[in-house]
């Protein structure tokens, strides 16, 4: 968890109470169904404020899809869900042109990606041809089809889930697509106390009734206003250099075959601004940056063959690199 300022006289120059209140409201609504997963919810809120896409990875049954659906319910906007399968075609995602016999012209029928919050379930089930349909819309927030360009109205956010265990019938996501995700969030099992609470809650209440209890708590104009506030959060030049040092270290490490891109640097900076705003601060601290290094870079780095054979994880390498870089104060 992020820490509030230790200074009792701390006062933000920009009023971030609205951002903090929105995040608390979103967490409270999702908390009507989801027990625990505090870091997961915090990162989802940061991504929502940072205008970034999220890749959610976890074993079956840890409420990945449910949490994404509940996040969409808390924002008063258009939601769509796409189940990726091996036979899914790009036109099933983007849409297709259909001949209109009355007008003797082709009419474009928009696909499910034309929504504000798009949940893609089991994204690694579809082949590269279908994955490529997401490249333009995820990066440029637009779709180009048959010589026409369709701009996605803000907000536009992709929430994608995948299972790290089952590999049969799955496809590795292209590196260019992985780089378009702001975060990769790893969802773990609940602890013992949380699992008991889950059993008690579902024993006493019907799940369908609980889902209806989750209400929208933020409108699109409010969300866009809060995003503009997040952009105004201050970040010291020393912290910009700190981010650059971290990402440069991933490119120069002998343990890493492919390091972080400039998009990773921007993701850390933008995410750190949102993390600060969520805590009522209008300035970034080194702790905000450190908090986001793993979710930003774990899916962007490719380890050297030696480290992969040893079973080393990208999170372990990131921890090692952070220890070698002096923290600015």
Residue pairs with C-beta under 8 A, 6 or more apart in sequence:
1 38
1 39
1 42
2 42
2 275
2 278
2 279
2 287
2 288
2 291
3 279
3 287
4 279
4 280
4 281
5 279
5 281
10 281
12 280
12 281
12 282
13 282
14 229
14 232
14 233
14 282
16 229
16 277
16 278
16 279
16 280
16 281
16 282
17 280
18 222
18 225
18 226
18 229
19 49
19 226
19 229
19 230
19 277
19 278
19 280
20 277
20 278
20 279
20 280
22 217
22 218
22 222
22 223
22 226
23 45
23 49
23 278
25 74
25 217
25 218
26 41
26 45
26 48
26 71
26 74
26 217
26 218
27 41
27 45
28 217
29 70
29 73
29 74
29 214
29 215
29 217
30 41
30 67
30 70
30 71
30 74
30 214
32 210
32 213
32 214
33 66
33 70
33 207
33 210
33 211
33 213
33 214
34 41
34 63
34 66
34 67
34 70
35 190
35 194
35 197
35 198
35 201
36 190
36 191
36 194
36 197
37 63
37 67
37 187
37 190
40 56
40 67
40 185
40 187
41 67
42 278
43 54
43 183
43 185
43 295
44 54
44 67
44 68
44 71
44 159
44 185
45 274
45 278
46 183
46 271
46 274
46 275
46 278
46 292
47 53
47 54
47 157
47 182
47 183
47 271
47 274
48 71
48 75
48 155
48 157
48 223
49 223
49 226
49 227
49 230
49 274
49 277
49 278
50 182
50 227
50 230
50 267
50 270
50 271
50 273
50 274
51 154
51 155
51 157
51 227
51 270
52 157
52 181
52 182
52 183
52 267
52 270
52 271
53 138
53 157
53 158
53 159
53 160
53 180
53 181
53 182
54 157
54 158
54 159
54 160
54 181
54 182
54 183
54 184
54 185
55 123
55 160
55 161
55 162
55 178
55 181
55 183
55 184
55 185
55 299
56 64
56 67
56 68
56 159
56 160
56 161
56 162
56 184
56 185
56 187
57 64
57 161
57 162
57 163
57 164
57 184
57 185
57 186
57 187
58 64
58 161
58 163
58 164
58 186
58 187
58 188
59 163
59 164
59 165
59 189
60 163
62 187
62 188
62 189
62 190
63 187
64 161
64 187
65 119
65 121
65 161
67 187
68 119
68 159
68 161
69 79
69 81
69 119
70 211
70 214
71 117
71 159
72 79
72 117
72 119
72 159
73 79
73 211
73 214
73 215
73 216
74 214
74 215
74 216
74 217
74 218
75 116
75 117
75 155
75 216
75 218
75 219
75 220
75 223
76 216
76 218
76 219
76 220
77 116
77 117
77 155
77 220
78 115
78 116
78 117
79 115
79 116
79 117
79 118
79 119
80 112
80 113
80 114
80 115
80 117
80 118
80 119
81 112
81 118
81 119
81 120
81 121
82 88
82 92
82 93
82 112
82 113
82 118
82 119
82 120
82 121
83 121
83 122
84 120
84 121
84 122
84 123
84 124
84 125
84 126
84 130
85 122
85 125
85 126
86 125
86 126
86 127
86 169
88 125
88 126
88 130
89 129
89 130
90 129
90 130
90 132
90 133
91 111
92 111
92 130
93 111
93 112
93 113
93 130
93 133
93 134
94 111
94 113
94 133
94 137
94 143
94 145
95 108
95 109
95 110
95 111
95 113
95 114
95 143
95 145
96 108
96 109
96 111
97 106
97 107
97 108
97 109
97 145
97 146
98 106
98 107
98 108
98 109
99 105
99 106
99 107
100 106
100 107
106 146
108 145
108 146
108 148
108 150
110 150
112 118
113 133
113 134
113 137
113 143
114 143
114 150
114 152
116 153
116 154
116 155
116 156
116 157
116 220
117 155
117 157
117 159
118 156
118 157
118 158
118 159
119 159
119 160
119 161
120 134
120 158
120 159
120 160
120 161
121 160
121 161
122 161
122 162
122 163
122 170
123 131
123 160
123 161
123 162
123 173
124 162
124 163
124 170
124 171
124 172
124 173
125 169
125 170
125 171
126 171
127 171
128 171
128 174
131 171
131 173
131 174
131 177
132 174
134 158
134 177
134 180
135 176
135 177
135 180
136 142
136 143
136 144
137 143
137 152
137 156
138 158
138 177
138 180
138 181
139 180
141 151
141 152
141 154
141 156
142 149
142 150
142 151
142 152
143 149
143 150
143 152
144 150
154 220
154 224
155 220
155 223
155 224
155 227
158 181
160 181
162 170
163 170
164 186
175 258
175 300
175 302
178 184
178 299
178 300
179 261
179 263
179 264
179 300
180 263
181 299
182 267
182 270
182 271
182 296
183 267
183 271
183 292
183 295
183 296
184 295
184 298
184 299
185 295
186 298
189 195
190 198
201 210
218 226
226 277
229 277
230 270
230 273
230 274
230 277
231 273
232 282
233 273
233 274
233 276
233 277
233 281
233 282
233 283
233 284
234 282
234 283
234 284
235 269
235 272
235 273
235 283
235 284
236 283
236 284
236 328
238 328
239 272
239 284
239 285
239 286
239 289
239 328
240 269
241 328
242 286
242 289
242 325
242 327
242 328
243 265
243 268
243 269
243 272
243 289
244 265
245 325
246 260
246 268
246 289
246 293
246 321
246 322
246 325
247 259
247 260
247 261
247 262
247 264
247 265
247 268
247 297
248 259
249 321
249 324
249 325
250 256
250 259
250 260
250 264
250 297
250 301
250 318
250 321
251 259
251 260
252 259
253 259
253 317
253 321
254 304
255 303
255 304
255 306
255 307
255 312
255 317
255 320
256 301
256 302
256 303
256 304
256 307
256 317
257 302
257 303
257 304
257 305
258 300
258 301
258 302
259 300
259 301
260 296
260 297
260 300
260 301
261 300
264 296
264 297
264 300
267 292
267 296
268 289
268 292
268 293
268 296
269 284
271 292
271 295
271 296
272 284
272 288
272 289
272 291
272 292
273 284
275 284
275 288
275 291
275 292
276 282
276 283
276 284
276 285
276 288
286 327
286 328
286 329
290 322
290 327
293 318
293 322
294 314
294 315
294 318
297 314
297 318
298 313
298 314
298 315
298 318
299 314
301 314
301 317
301 318
303 312
303 314
303 317
307 317
